[in-house]
Amino acid sequence: MRILLVNDDGILAPGLSGLYRAVADMGEVTVVAPETPQSASGRSLTLHGPIVCDHVHVDGEFHGISVAGRPVDCVKLAIRELMPDCPDLVLSGINAGENVGVNVFYSGTVSAGAEGALFGIPSVAFSLAGGGEMDFHRAGRLCRQVLDGLLKKGIAAGELVNVNIPDLSKTPPRGVKVVPQSTAAISETYLRENDAEGQMLFRMTDQFEHGPQESETDVTALAEGFVTVTPLMSDMTNHRRMGHFGNYHWNDLSR
């Protein structure tokens, strides 16, 4: 099996090493990751100027290619230019911090997986909740267990699965729950100050709250200590509303 391994925390991130160790025996693993951290980069691309790539040896453990760009750049370049053959599987992570709820839309980790899915490749994004010292070695073993289950059940071509591991510094995971993504809004916090010229400066803090949850979601299940598995899709079409707008008698715009 040919596996493309990518992340958004940078090629030197411990989460990437933890995931590499967990899947290295599965086949031919190619690591293509950003040169520097790219958290919350979403689906952004580098459009202007060259993208510098370089071969690196990470901690004497694996060879990879660093990309002076975004996670999506990494996936595109890996598939279009850097790998001799298209990968059979794209794995993204392990991200330092959870990616649940509407944070999925901003996540570079999930976006890298989504790019793999757009190429028709089964893709899985992995994230670890918590802060401070994170046990990525243990998290990697958990990710592998979940991945084995997903592959045994079958991940379709072009399918994206978002997996979150609960904070391992608290208690062992209570199990695995397959849950939908929460779409409740997030309340962020900014710090405001003024510079010498009187301009307003805002800095987003790491303090935020998810809005009320209507049912069991990835947000609630992760908070309860479960590993969450959420199948996602790139099709943003609201199919339920297609007929609503399609039945409208549109004016002749040629006049």
C-alpha positions as CSV (number, residue, x, y, z in Angstrom):
1,M,0.0,0.0,0.0
2,R,1.2,3.5,-0.9
3,I,0.5,6.0,1.9
4,L,0.9,9.8,1.7
5,L,1.4,11.3,5.2
6,V,0.8,15.0,5.7
7,N,-0.1,17.5,8.4
8,D,-0.5,21.2,9.2
9,D,1.7,21.5,12.3
10,G,4.9,21.2,10.2
11,I,7.2,18.4,9.2
12,L,9.1,18.5,12.5
13,A,5.9,18.2,14.6
14,P,5.8,15.3,17.1
15,G,2.3,14.3,16.0
16,L,3.6,13.6,12.5
17,S,6.3,11.3,13.9
18,G,3.8,9.6,16.1
19,L,1.5,8.8,13.1
20,Y,4.5,7.7,11.0
21,R,5.6,5.2,13.6
22,A,2.1,3.9,13.8
23,V,1.7,3.2,10.1
24,A,5.2,2.6,8.9
25,D,4.7,-1.1,8.6
26,M,1.6,-0.8,6.4
27,G,3.5,-0.2,3.2
28,E,5.4,2.5,1.4
29,V,5.0,5.7,3.4
30,T,5.8,9.1,1.8
31,V,5.9,12.1,4.0
32,V,5.2,15.5,2.5
33,A,4.5,18.2,5.0
34,P,4.7,22.0,5.5
35,E,8.1,23.5,6.4
36,T,6.5,25.6,9.2
37,P,3.2,25.3,11.2
38,Q,0.1,26.1,9.2
39,S,-2.7,25.7,11.7
40,A,-6.1,27.1,10.6
41,S,-4.9,27.5,7.0
42,G,-8.0,25.7,5.8
43,R,-8.2,25.1,2.0
44,S,-5.8,27.9,1.1
45,L,-3.3,27.5,-1.7
46,T,-0.1,29.2,-2.7
47,L,-0.8,30.9,-6.0
48,H,1.9,33.5,-6.4
49,G,5.6,32.7,-6.5
50,P,7.5,29.4,-6.3
51,I,6.9,26.8,-3.6
52,V,10.3,25.7,-2.3
53,C,10.6,22.0,-1.4
54,D,13.5,20.3,0.3
55,H,14.4,16.8,1.4
56,V,14.8,16.5,5.2
57,H,15.6,13.7,7.7
58,V,13.5,14.0,10.7
59,D,15.0,12.9,14.1
60,G,16.9,10.1,12.4
61,E,13.5,8.4,12.0
62,F,12.2,9.1,8.5
63,H,13.0,11.0,5.3
64,G,10.4,13.4,4.0
65,I,9.9,16.5,1.9
66,S,9.3,19.9,3.5
67,V,7.1,22.3,1.5
68,A,7.2,26.1,2.0
69,G,3.4,26.3,1.6
70,R,0.1,25.1,2.9
71,P,-1.2,21.6,3.7
72,V,-3.2,21.6,0.5
73,D,-0.1,22.5,-1.5
74,C,1.6,19.5,0.1
75,V,-1.1,17.1,-1.1
76,K,-1.3,18.6,-4.6
77,L,2.4,18.6,-5.1
78,A,2.8,15.1,-3.7
79,I,0.3,13.6,-6.0
80,R,1.0,15.7,-9.1
81,E,4.8,15.9,-8.9
82,L,6.6,14.3,-6.0
83,M,5.3,10.7,-5.9
84,P,6.0,8.4,-8.8
85,D,2.6,6.7,-8.3
86,C,-0.7,8.0,-6.8
87,P,-1.1,7.0,-3.2
88,D,-3.7,4.4,-2.1
89,L,-4.4,6.3,1.1
90,V,-3.9,9.8,2.4
91,L,-3.4,10.3,6.2
92,S,-3.2,13.7,7.8
93,G,-2.1,14.5,11.4
94,I,-1.8,13.8,14.2
95,N,-2.9,17.4,14.9
96,A,-2.0,19.0,18.2
97,G,-5.6,19.9,19.3
98,E,-9.0,18.6,18.4
99,N,-10.7,19.4,15.1
100,V,-14.4,19.1,15.8
101,G,-17.5,21.1,15.0
102,V,-17.2,24.1,12.7
103,N,-13.4,24.1,13.4
104,V,-13.3,21.5,10.7
105,F,-13.9,24.3,8.1
106,Y,-10.7,26.1,9.2
107,S,-8.5,23.1,9.9
108,G,-5.4,22.6,7.8
109,T,-5.3,19.0,9.0
110,V,-8.8,18.2,7.8
111,S,-8.3,20.3,4.6
112,A,-5.3,18.2,3.6
113,G,-7.4,15.1,4.0
114,A,-10.2,16.7,2.0
115,E,-7.8,17.4,-0.8
116,G,-6.8,13.8,-0.9
117,A,-10.5,12.9,-1.1
118,L,-11.0,15.3,-4.1
119,F,-8.4,13.2,-5.9
120,G,-10.6,10.2,-5.3
121,I,-8.3,8.7,-2.6
122,P,-9.6,7.4,0.7
123,S,-8.4,9.9,3.3
124,V,-8.3,10.1,7.1
125,A,-7.6,13.1,9.3
126,F,-6.4,12.5,12.9
127,S,-6.3,15.0,15.8
128,L,-5.5,14.7,19.5
129,A,-7.4,16.8,22.1
130,G,-5.7,18.4,25.0
131,G,-2.9,20.8,25.7
132,G,0.7,20.9,27.1
133,E,2.5,17.6,26.9
134,M,0.7,15.3,24.5
135,D,1.4,11.6,24.3
136,F,1.6,11.3,20.5
137,H,3.2,7.8,20.7
138,R,0.1,6.5,22.5
139,A,-2.2,8.5,20.3
140,G,-0.5,7.0,17.3
141,R,-1.3,3.5,18.5
142,L,-5.0,4.5,19.0
143,C,-5.1,6.1,15.5
144,R,-3.7,2.9,14.0
145,Q,-6.4,0.8,15.8
146,V,-9.1,3.1,14.4
147,L,-7.5,3.1,11.0
148,D,-7.4,-0.7,10.9
149,G,-11.1,-0.8,11.7
150,L,-11.9,1.8,9.0
151,L,-10.0,-0.2,6.4
152,K,-11.5,-3.5,7.5
153,K,-15.0,-2.0,7.2
154,G,-14.0,-0.3,4.0
155,I,-13.2,3.4,3.1
156,A,-14.6,4.3,-0.3
157,A,-12.6,6.1,-3.0
158,G,-12.8,9.8,-2.4
159,E,-14.1,9.4,1.2
160,L,-12.9,11.5,4.0
161,V,-13.1,10.4,7.7
162,N,-12.3,12.8,10.6
163,V,-11.0,11.1,13.7
164,N,-10.4,12.8,17.1
165,I,-8.7,11.3,20.1
166,P,-9.7,12.6,23.5
167,D,-7.3,14.2,26.0
168,L,-5.1,11.2,27.1
169,S,-3.8,13.1,30.1
170,K,-7.2,12.6,31.8
171,T,-8.6,9.1,31.4
172,P,-8.3,6.3,28.8
173,P,-10.8,6.6,25.9
174,R,-14.2,5.3,26.8
175,G,-14.6,3.8,23.4
176,V,-15.3,4.9,19.8
177,K,-18.4,6.7,18.7
178,V,-19.4,7.4,15.1
179,V,-21.1,10.8,15.3
180,P,-22.0,13.7,13.0
181,Q,-20.1,17.0,12.9
182,S,-21.6,19.7,15.1
183,T,-22.6,22.9,13.2
184,A,-23.2,25.0,16.3
185,A,-21.4,28.3,16.2
186,I,-18.3,29.0,18.2
187,S,-17.8,32.0,20.4
188,E,-14.2,33.3,20.0
189,T,-12.3,35.8,22.2
190,Y,-10.0,38.6,21.0
191,L,-7.6,40.7,22.9
192,R,-7.6,44.4,21.8
193,E,-4.9,47.0,22.1
194,N,-3.8,50.1,20.3
195,D,-0.5,50.8,18.7
196,A,1.5,54.0,18.8
197,E,-0.4,55.4,15.7
198,G,-3.7,54.7,17.3
199,Q,-4.6,51.7,15.1
200,M,-6.6,48.9,16.7
201,L,-4.8,45.6,17.1
202,F,-6.7,42.4,17.7
203,R,-5.3,39.0,18.6
204,M,-7.4,35.9,18.8
205,T,-6.9,33.9,22.0
206,D,-7.0,30.2,22.4
207,Q,-10.2,30.6,24.5
208,F,-13.4,29.6,22.7
209,E,-16.7,27.9,23.4
210,H,-18.9,25.7,21.3
211,G,-22.5,26.7,21.1
212,P,-25.4,24.6,22.5
213,Q,-25.5,21.1,20.9
214,E,-28.9,19.9,19.7
215,S,-27.9,16.2,19.8
216,E,-24.9,13.9,20.2
217,T,-22.1,15.3,18.0
218,D,-18.4,15.1,17.6
219,V,-18.1,18.0,20.1
220,T,-20.1,16.3,22.9
221,A,-18.7,12.8,22.3
222,L,-15.1,14.0,22.4
223,A,-15.8,16.0,25.6
224,E,-17.2,12.8,27.2
225,G,-13.9,11.0,26.5
226,F,-14.8,9.0,23.4
227,V,-12.7,8.7,20.2
228,T,-14.9,10.3,17.5
229,V,-15.3,9.1,13.9
230,T,-17.1,11.4,11.5
231,P,-17.4,10.7,7.8
232,L,-17.3,14.0,5.9
233,M,-17.9,15.0,2.3
234,S,-16.7,17.6,-0.1
235,D,-20.0,18.2,-1.8
236,M,-21.4,21.4,-0.2
237,T,-24.6,21.3,-2.3
238,N,-27.7,21.7,-0.2
239,H,-29.7,19.1,-2.2
240,R,-32.8,19.7,-0.2
241,R,-33.0,23.2,-1.5
242,M,-32.3,22.5,-5.1
243,G,-35.9,22.0,-6.0
244,H,-36.9,25.1,-4.0
245,F,-34.8,27.4,-6.1
246,G,-35.1,25.3,-9.2
247,N,-38.9,25.7,-9.4
248,Y,-38.7,29.5,-9.4
249,H,-39.6,31.2,-12.7
250,W,-36.4,33.1,-13.4
251,N,-36.6,36.3,-15.5
252,D,-35.1,36.2,-19.0
253,L,-31.6,37.6,-18.3
254,S,-30.8,37.9,-22.0
255,R,-32.8,41.1,-22.4
